[in-house]
């Protein structure tokens, strides 16, 4: 029993000793004025400066990238302006080419029509000649004349729609641009230099002379303007009646 009491007493001492050691191990409040604290503080400041330098380096690199991007953007803008200018030039060139092609096509078409109609003018001459020589004495001849006039009217309408136009002659002042004077005759019915008779019709095609009219020109220095106007009006009235027929 004595031994057991001594053992418990020893354990109690050991526990007290461990408690005392643990109390001594609790650190006191740190003092910032100590050399260790000052060294740690300076070490923290040094680390913050390093981070600031790193941030400055990254910021400088970012600014450099921004400058590069701005230069690239300016280059792209200049290239865009150049490409847009080239596109406008190409569009203008294409439009000019299209207009030139249309003009050449129209000119080629007019040239083909011109030559075709020119080759058919003798047909009109033959119709005019037949009209002057046709004598209506019987009912059969009247039917023939009606058929002829209908056919001739269709032919004239076709040529007119294609751009063919008859050159004015009788009663007009002689114009060497559209008239071909094959003879001249003294007369008191027309003023001097006025066309008094037509031998062959002249034609223009879309404003261009296709064939000059063969005419006879009056020679008279005494004819008055009233007489000339009267003759011209009578001729125009006759032409209107012929056209309506």
MARNUFI-229559 format. One record per atom (N, C-alpha, C): residue in three letters; x, y, z. Coordinates in steps of 0.1 Angstrom, whole numbers, padded with zeros to 4 digits, always signed. Example, Ala and Ser with C-alpha at 12.3 -4.5 7.8 and 13.67 -1.06 7.14 Angstrom:
2
ALA+0132-0057+0078 ALA+0123-0045+0078 ALA+0132-0033+0078 SER+0128-0022+0071 SER+0137-0011+0071 SER+0129+0000+0079 
END
This chain:
245
UNK+0008-0012+0000 UNK+0000+0000+0000 UNK+0009+0012+0000 UNK+0020+0011+0008 UNK+0029+0023+0008 UNK+0035+0025-0005 UNK+0038+0015-0013 UNK+0044+0016-0026 UNK+0034+0023-0036 UNK+0021+0019-0034 UNK+0011+0025-0043 UNK+0009+0040-0041 UNK+0010+0044-0028 UNK+0009+0058-0024 UNK+0020+0066-0030 UNK+0032+0060-0029 UNK+0044+0067-0034 UNK+0043+0069-0049 UNK+0037+0059-0056 UNK+0036+0060-0071 UNK+0026+0070-0075 UNK+0015+0071-0068 UNK+0006+0082-0071 UNK+0012+0096-0069 UNK+0020+0097-0057 UNK+0026+0109-0054 UNK+0036+0113-0065 UNK+0043+0104-0070 UNK+0052+0107-0081 UNK+0045+0111-0094 UNK+0034+0105-0097 UNK+0026+0109-0109 UNK+0021+0123-0108 UNK+0017+0127-0095 UNK+0012+0140-0093 UNK+0023+0150-0095 UNK+0035+0147-0091 UNK+0046+0156-0093 UNK+0049+0158-0108 UNK+0048+0147-0115 UNK+0051+0148-0130 UNK+0041+0157-0137 UNK+0028+0155-0133 UNK+0017+0163-0139 UNK+0019+0178-0136 UNK+0023+0181-0124 UNK+0026+0195-0120 UNK+0037+0201-0128 UNK+0048+0192-0130 UNK+0059+0197-0137 UNK+0056+0200-0152 UNK+0048+0191-0158 UNK+0044+0193-0172 UNK+0035+0206-0173 UNK+0026+0208-0164 UNK+0018+0220-0164 UNK+0026+0233-0163 UNK+0037+0232-0155 UNK+0045+0244-0153 UNK+0053+0246-0166 UNK+0057+0235-0173 UNK+0065+0237-0186 UNK+0056+0243-0197 UNK+0043+0238-0197 UNK+0034+0243-0207 UNK+0031+0258-0205 UNK+0030+0263-0192 UNK+0028+0277-0190 UNK+0040+0285-0194 UNK+0052+0280-0192 UNK+0064+0287-0197 UNK+0065+0287-0212 UNK+0058+0277-0220 UNK+0059+0277-0234 UNK+0050+0287-0241 UNK+0040+0292-0234 UNK+0031+0302-0240 UNK+0039+0315-0243 UNK+0040+0319-0256 UNK+0048+0331-0259 UNK+0041+0343-0255 UNK+0049+0353-0251 UNK+0044+0366-0248 UNK+0041+0374-0260 UNK+0033+0385-0259 UNK+0029+0393-0271 UNK+0041+0399-0277 UNK+0041+0397-0291 UNK+0053+0401-0299 UNK+0055+0416-0298 UNK+0068+0420-0297 UNK+0072+0434-0297 UNK+0078+0438-0310 UNK+0071+0448-0317 UNK+0075+0452-0330 UNK+0089+0459-0330 UNK+0093+0463-0319 UNK+0106+0470-0318 UNK+0118+0461-0317 UNK+0115+0448-0316 UNK+0126+0439-0315 UNK+0133+0437-0328 UNK+0146+0434-0329 UNK+0153+0432-0341 UNK+0146+0422-0351 UNK+0141+0411-0345 UNK+0135+0401-0353 UNK+0122+0407-0360 UNK+0114+0414-0352 UNK+0102+0420-0358 UNK+0105+0431-0368 UNK+0116+0439-0365 UNK+0120+0449-0376 UNK+0125+0442-0388 UNK+0132+0432-0387 UNK+0137+0425-0399 UNK+0125+0419-0407 UNK+0115+0413-0400 UNK+0104+0407-0407 UNK+0096+0418-0414 UNK+0095+0430-0407 UNK+0088+0441-0414 UNK+0095+0446-0426 UNK+0108+0448-0425 UNK+0115+0452-0437 UNK+0115+0442-0448 UNK+0115+0429-0444 UNK+0113+0419-0454 UNK+0100+0420-0462 UNK+0089+0423-0454 UNK+0076+0425-0461 UNK+0076+0437-0470 UNK+0082+0448-0466 UNK+0083+0459-0475 UNK+0091+0456-0487 UNK+0101+0449-0486 UNK+0109+0445-0498 UNK+0101+0436-0507 UNK+0093+0427-0502 UNK+0084+0419-0511 UNK+0074+0427-0518 UNK+0068+0437-0511 UNK+0058+0446-0517 UNK+0065+0454-0529 UNK+0077+0458-0527 UNK+0084+0466-0538 UNK+0086+0457-0550 UNK+0089+0444-0547 UNK+0091+0435-0558 UNK+0079+0433-0566 UNK+0068+0432-0558 UNK+0055+0430-0565 UNK+0051+0443-0573 UNK+0055+0454-0568 UNK+0052+0467-0575 UNK+0060+0467-0588 UNK+0073+0463-0587 UNK+0081+0462-0599 UNK+0075+0453-0610 UNK+0071+0441-0605 UNK+0065+0432-0614 UNK+0052+0438-0621 UNK+0044+0445-0612 UNK+0032+0451-0618 UNK+0036+0462-0628 UNK+0046+0470-0625 UNK+0050+0480-0635 UNK+0055+0473-0648 UNK+0062+0462-0646 UNK+0067+0455-0658 UNK+0055+0450-0667 UNK+0046+0444-0660 UNK+0034+0439-0667 UNK+0026+0450-0673 UNK+0025+0462-0666 UNK+0018+0473-0672 UNK+0025+0479-0684 UNK+0038+0479-0683 UNK+0046+0484-0695 UNK+0044+0475-0707 UNK+0044+0462-0704 UNK+0042+0452-0715 UNK+0028+0454-0721 UNK+0018+0456-0712 UNK+0004+0458-0717 UNK+0003+0471-0726 UNK+0010+0481-0721 UNK+0010+0494-0729 UNK+0017+0491-0743 UNK+0027+0483-0743 UNK+0034+0480-0755 UNK+0025+0472-0765 UNK+0017+0463-0759 UNK+0008+0455-0767 UNK-0003+0464-0772 UNK-0008+0474-0764 UNK-0018+0483-0768 UNK-0013+0492-0780 UNK+0000+0496-0779 UNK+0006+0504-0790 UNK+0007+0496-0803 UNK+0011+0483-0801 UNK+0011+0474-0813 UNK-0003+0473-0819 UNK-0013+0471-0810 UNK-0026+0469-0815 UNK-0031+0482-0822 UNK-0028+0494-0817 UNK-0032+0506-0823 UNK-0025+0508-0837 UNK-0012+0504-0837 UNK-0005+0505-0850 UNK-0012+0495-0860 UNK-0015+0483-0856 UNK-0021+0473-0864 UNK-0035+0478-0869 UNK-0042+0484-0859 UNK-0056+0490-0863 UNK-0055+0501-0873 UNK-0045+0510-0871 UNK-0043+0520-0881 UNK-0039+0515-0895 UNK-0030+0505-0894 UNK-0027+0498-0907 UNK-0039+0492-0914 UNK-0047+0485-0905 UNK-0059+0479-0911 UNK-0069+0489-0916 UNK-0070+0501-0909 UNK-0079+0511-0914 UNK-0074+0517-0927 UNK-0060+0519-0928 UNK-0055+0524-0941 UNK-0057+0514-0952 UNK-0055+0501-0949 UNK-0057+0491-0959 UNK-0072+0490-0963 UNK-0081+0492-0953 UNK-0095+0492-0956 UNK-0099+0503-0966 UNK-0093+0515-0963 UNK-0095+0527-0972 UNK-0090+0524-0986 UNK-0078+0518-0987 UNK-0072+0514-1000 UNK-0081+0505-1007 UNK-0086+0494-1000 UNK-0094+0484-1006 UNK-0108+0490-1011 UNK-0113+0499-1002 UNK-0125+0506-1006 UNK-0124+0514-1019 UNK-0112+0522-1019 UNK-0109+0530-1031 UNK-0108+0521-1044 UNK-0101+0510-1042 UNK-0100+0500-1053 UNK-0113+0495-1058 UNK-0122+0492-1048 UNK-0135+0487-1051 UNK-0143+0497-1059 UNK-0142+0510-1054 UNK-0149+0521-1061 UNK-0144+0522-1076 UNK-0131+0521-1077 UNK-0125+0523-1090 UNK-0129+0511-1100 UNK-0129+0499-1094 UNK-0134+0487-1102 UNK-0148+0489-1106 UNK-0156+0494-1096 UNK-0171+0496-1099 UNK-0173+0506-1110 UNK-0165+0517-1109 UNK-0166+0527-1120 UNK-0161+0522-1133 UNK-0150+0514-1133 UNK-0145+0509-1146 UNK-0155+0499-1152 UNK-0162+0491-1143 UNK-0171+0481-1148 UNK-0184+0489-1154 UNK-0188+0500-1147 UNK-0199+0507-1152 UNK-0196+0514-1166 UNK-0184+0519-1167 UNK-0180+0524-1180 UNK-0179+0514-1190 UNK-0174+0502-1187 UNK-0173+0491-1196 UNK-0187+0487-1200 UNK-0197+0486-1191 UNK-0210+0482-1194 UNK-0217+0492-1203 UNK-0215+0505-1200 UNK-0221+0515-1209 UNK-0215+0515-1223 UNK-0201+0513-1223 UNK-0194+0513-1236 UNK-0199+0500-1244 UNK-0201+0489-1237 UNK-0206+0477-1244 UNK-0220+0479-1250 UNK-0229+0485-1241 UNK-0242+0488-1246 UNK-0242+0497-1258 UNK-0233+0508-1258 UNK-0233+0517-1269 UNK-0228+0510-1281 UNK-0217+0502-1280 UNK-0212+0495-1291 UNK-0222+0485-1297 UNK-0230+0478-1288 UNK-0240+0469-1292 UNK-0251+0476-1300 UNK-0255+0488-1294 UNK-0266+0496-1301 UNK-0261+0501-1315 UNK-0248+0505-1315 UNK-0242+0509-1328 UNK-0242+0498-1338 UNK-0238+0486-1333 UNK-0237+0475-1342 UNK-0251+0471-1347 UNK-0261+0472-1338 UNK-0275+0469-1342 UNK-0280+0479-1352 UNK-0277+0492-1350 UNK-0281+0502-1359 UNK-0274+0500-1373 UNK-0261+0496-1372 UNK-0254+0494-1385 UNK-0260+0483-1393 UNK-0264+0472-1386 UNK-0270+0461-1393 UNK-0284+0465-1399 UNK-0292+0472-1391 UNK-0305+0477-1396 UNK-0303+0487-1408 UNK-0293+0495-1406 UNK-0290+0505-1417 UNK-0287+0498-1430 UNK-0279+0488-1430 UNK-0275+0481-1442 UNK-0287+0473-1447 UNK-0295+0467-1438 UNK-0306+0459-1443 UNK-0317+0468-1449 UNK-0320+0479-1443 UNK-0330+0488-1449 UNK-0325+0494-1462 UNK-0312+0497-1462 UNK-0306+0503-1474 UNK-0308+0493-1486 UNK-0306+0480-1483 UNK-0307+0470-1494 UNK-0322+0468-1498 UNK-0331+0473-1489 UNK-0346+0471-1493 UNK-0352+0484-1499 UNK-0344+0494-1500 UNK-0350+0507-1505 UNK-0355+0505-1520 UNK-0348+0497-1528 UNK-0354+0495-1542 UNK-0368+0489-1542 UNK-0371+0481-1531 UNK-0385+0476-1530 UNK-0395+0488-1528 UNK-0391+0497-1520 UNK-0400+0509-1518 UNK-0401+0517-1532 UNK-0389+0518-1539 UNK-0390+0525-1552 UNK-0399+0518-1561 UNK-0399+0505-1561 UNK-0407+0497-1571 UNK-0422+0499-1567 UNK-0425+0499-1554 UNK-0438+0502-1549 UNK-0443+0516-1554 UNK-0434+0525-1552 UNK-0438+0539-1557 UNK-0440+0539-1572 UNK-0432+0533-1579 UNK-0433+0532-1594 UNK-0446+0525-1598 UNK-0449+0514-1591 UNK-0461+0507-1594 UNK-0474+0515-1591 UNK-0473+0523-1580 UNK-0484+0531-1576 UNK-0487+0542-1587 UNK-0476+0547-1592 UNK-0478+0558-1602 UNK-0483+0552-1616 UNK-0480+0540-1619 UNK-0484+0534-1631 UNK-0497+0526-1631 UNK-0502+0524-1619 UNK-0514+0516-1617 UNK-0526+0524-1622 UNK-0534+0518-1631 UNK-0546+0524-1636 UNK-0558+0516-1632 UNK-0567+0523-1625 UNK-0579+0516-1619 UNK-0591+0519-1629 UNK-0594+0508-1637 UNK-0604+0510-1647 UNK-0615+0499-1645 UNK-0612+0489-1638 UNK-0622+0478-1636 UNK-0623+0475-1621 UNK-0633+0467-1617 UNK-0634+0463-1604 UNK-0623+0454-1599 UNK-0618+0446-1608 UNK-0606+0438-1605 UNK-0594+0446-1602 UNK-0592+0457-1610 UNK-0581+0466-1608 UNK-0582+0473-1595 UNK-0594+0476-1591 UNK-0597+0483-1578 UNK-0593+0474-1567 UNK-0596+0461-1568 UNK-0592+0451-1557 UNK-0577+0450-1557 UNK-0571+0450-1568 UNK-0557+0449-1569 UNK-0550+0461-1562 UNK-0556+0473-1565 UNK-0550+0485-1559 UNK-0552+0485-1544 UNK-0563+0481-1539 UNK-0566+0480-1524 UNK-0556+0471-1518 UNK-0553+0459-1524 UNK-0544+0449-1518 UNK-0530+0455-1519 UNK-0527+0462-1529 UNK-0513+0468-1531 UNK-0511+0478-1520 UNK-0521+0487-1518 UNK-0520+0498-1509 UNK-0519+0493-1494 UNK-0526+0482-1491 UNK-0525+0476-1478 UNK-0511+0470-1476 UNK-0506+0463-1486 UNK-0492+0458-1484 UNK-0482+0469-1483 UNK-0483+0479-1491 UNK-0474+0490-1491 UNK-0474+0497-1477 UNK-0486+0499-1472 UNK-0488+0505-1459 UNK-0481+0497-1448 UNK-0482+0484-1448 UNK-0476+0475-1438 UNK-0460+0477-1439 UNK-0456+0477-1452 UNK-0441+0478-1454 UNK-0436+0492-1448 UNK-0443+0503-1451 UNK-0440+0516-1446 UNK-0440+0516-1431 UNK-0450+0510-1425 UNK-0451+0510-1410 UNK-0439+0503-1404 UNK-0435+0492-1410 UNK-0424+0484-1404 UNK-0411+0492-1405 UNK-0409+0499-1416 UNK-0397+0507-1418 UNK-0397+0519-1408 UNK-0409+0525-1407 UNK-0410+0537-1398 UNK-0407+0533-1383 UNK-0412+0521-1379 UNK-0409+0516-1366 UNK-0395+0513-1364 UNK-0388+0510-1374 UNK-0373+0507-1373 UNK-0365+0520-1373 UNK-0371+0531-1375 UNK-0364+0544-1375 UNK-0363+0551-1388 UNK-0369+0546-1398 UNK-0368+0551-1412 UNK-0378+0563-1413 UNK-0373+0574-1419 UNK-0381+0586-1421 UNK-0378+0592-1435 UNK-0389+0597-1441 UNK-0388+0602-1455 UNK-0383+0616-1454 UNK-0374+0620-1463 UNK-0368+0633-1464 UNK-0379+0642-1471 UNK-0381+0653-1464 UNK-0391+0663-1470 UNK-0384+0669-1483 UNK-0393+0671-1493 UNK-0387+0676-1506 UNK-0395+0688-1511 UNK-0406+0685-1518 UNK-0413+0695-1525 UNK-0418+0707-1516 UNK-0414+0719-1519 UNK-0417+0730-1511 UNK-0407+0734-1501 UNK-0397+0726-1499 UNK-0386+0728-1490 UNK-0374+0735-1497 UNK-0367+0743-1490 UNK-0355+0749-1496 UNK-0345+0738-1498 UNK-0338+0739-1510 UNK-0329+0729-1513 UNK-0318+0728-1503 UNK-0315+0716-1498 UNK-0305+0713-1488 UNK-0296+0703-1493 UNK-0283+0707-1496 UNK-0274+0697-1502 UNK-0271+0685-1493 UNK-0274+0686-1480 UNK-0272+0676-1470 UNK-0281+0664-1472 UNK-0293+0667-1477 UNK-0304+0656-1478 UNK-0310+0656-1492 UNK-0307+0665-1501 UNK-0312+0666-1514 UNK-0301+0664-1525 UNK-0305+0657-1535 UNK-0296+0655-1547 UNK-0303+0661-1559 UNK-0298+0673-1563 UNK-0305+0681-1574 UNK-0299+0675-1587 UNK-0308+0669-1594 UNK-0304+0663-1607 UNK-0308+0673-1619 UNK-0316+0683-1616 UNK-0319+0693-1626 UNK-0325+0705-1620 UNK-0325+0716-1628 UNK-0330+0729-1623 UNK-0339+0735-1634 UNK-0350+0741-1630 UNK-0359+0745-1640 UNK-0365+0759-1636 UNK-0365+0768-1646 UNK-0371+0781-1644 UNK-0386+0780-1642 UNK-0391+0787-1632 UNK-0405+0786-1629 UNK-0410+0798-1621 UNK-0423+0801-1622 UNK-0429+0812-1615 UNK-0437+0807-1603 UNK-0438+0794-1601 UNK-0446+0788-1590 UNK-0438+0787-1577 UNK-0425+0786-1578 UNK-0417+0784-1566 UNK-0406+0795-1565 UNK-0402+0798-1554 UNK-0391+0807-1551 UNK-0378+0800-1556 UNK-0368+0808-1559 UNK-0356+0803-1564 UNK-0349+0795-1553 UNK-0344+0783-1557 UNK-0337+0774-1547 UNK-0346+0765-1540 UNK-0359+0765-1543 UNK-0369+0756-1536 UNK-0371+0743-1545 UNK-0372+0732-1538 UNK-0375+0719-1545 UNK-0389+0720-1550 UNK-0390+0717-1563 UNK-0403+0718-1570 UNK-0408+0704-1574 UNK-0399+0694-1575 UNK-0404+0681-1579 UNK-0394+0670-1573 UNK-0400+0659-1570 UNK-0392+0648-1564 UNK-0392+0636-1574 UNK-0380+0631-1577 UNK-0379+0620-1586 UNK-0377+0606-1578 UNK-0371+0607-1567 UNK-0369+0595-1559 UNK-0368+0599-1545 UNK-0375+0592-1536 UNK-0376+0596-1522 UNK-0362+0594-1515 UNK-0360+0603-1506 UNK-0348+0602-1497 UNK-0352+0597-1483 UNK-0343+0591-1476 UNK-0347+0586-1463 UNK-0335+0589-1453 UNK-0339+0591-1441 UNK-0330+0591-1429 UNK-0333+0580-1420 UNK-0323+0575-1413 UNK-0324+0564-1404 UNK-0319+0568-1390 UNK-0328+0569-1381 UNK-0324+0574-1367 UNK-0316+0587-1368 UNK-0320+0596-1376 UNK-0314+0609-1377 UNK-0302+0609-1387 UNK-0297+0598-1392 UNK-0286+0598-1401 UNK-0292+0596-1416 UNK-0285+0603-1425 UNK-0290+0602-1439 UNK-0287+0588-1444 UNK-0298+0582-1449 UNK-0296+0568-1455 UNK-0295+0570-1470 UNK-0303+0578-1476 UNK-0302+0581-1490 UNK-0308+0595-1493 UNK-0300+0603-1501 UNK-0305+0616-1505 UNK-0317+0615-1515 UNK-0326+0625-1514 UNK-0337+0625-1523 UNK-0332+0631-1536 UNK-0337+0625-1547 UNK-0334+0631-1561 UNK-0345+0641-1564 UNK-0341+0653-1567 UNK-0351+0664-1568 UNK-0348+0673-1580 UNK-0358+0681-1583 UNK-0357+0692-1593 UNK-0358+0705-1585 UNK-0349+0714-1588 UNK-0349+0727-1580 UNK-0354+0738-1589 UNK-0362+0747-1583 UNK-0368+0758-1590 UNK-0357+0769-1592 UNK-0358+0776-1603 UNK-0350+0787-1606 UNK-0358+0799-1610 UNK-0360+0809-1600 UNK-0369+0820-1602 UNK-0365+0831-1592 UNK-0361+0842-1598 UNK-0358+0853-1589 UNK-0370+0862-1586 UNK-0381+0860-1593 UNK-0393+0869-1592 UNK-0404+0863-1583 UNK-0403+0851-1579 UNK-0414+0845-1571 UNK-0415+0851-1557 UNK-0427+0853-1553 UNK-0429+0859-1540 UNK-0430+0848-1529 UNK-0428+0853-1517 UNK-0429+0843-1506 UNK-0442+0838-1504 UNK-0453+0845-1508 UNK-0467+0840-1506 UNK-0469+0829-1516 UNK-0464+0830-1528 UNK-0465+0820-1538 UNK-0458+0807-1533 UNK-0447+0809-1528 UNK-0439+0797-1523 UNK-0446+0790-1512 UNK-0452+0798-1502 UNK-0459+0792-1491 UNK-0471+0785-1496 UNK-0478+0791-1506 UNK-0491+0785-1511 UNK-0487+0772-1517 UNK-0477+0771-1525 UNK-0473+0759-1532 UNK-0468+0748-1521 UNK-0461+0753-1511 UNK-0457+0744-1501 UNK-0469+0738-1493 UNK-0479+0747-1490 UNK-0490+0742-1483 UNK-0498+0732-1491 UNK-0500+0734-1504 UNK-0507+0725-1512 UNK-0500+0712-1513 UNK-0486+0712-1514 UNK-0479+0700-1514 UNK-0480+0692-1501 UNK-0480+0699-1490 UNK-0481+0693-1476 UNK-0495+0686-1475 UNK-0506+0694-1480 UNK-0519+0688-1479 UNK-0520+0676-1488 UNK-0514+0675-1499 UNK-0514+0664-1508 UNK-0507+0652-1501 UNK-0496+0655-1494 UNK-0489+0644-1488 UNK-0497+0639-1476 UNK-0504+0647-1469 UNK-0513+0642-1458 UNK-0524+0633-1463 UNK-0530+0637-1474 UNK-0540+0629-1480 UNK-0534+0615-1484 UNK-0522+0616-1490 UNK-0516+0603-1495 UNK-0513+0594-1483 UNK-0508+0600-1472 UNK-0505+0592-1460 UNK-0517+0586-1454 UNK-0528+0594-1453 UNK-0541+0589-1447 UNK-0546+0577-1456 UNK-0544+0578-1469 UNK-0549+0567-1477 UNK-0541+0555-1475 
END
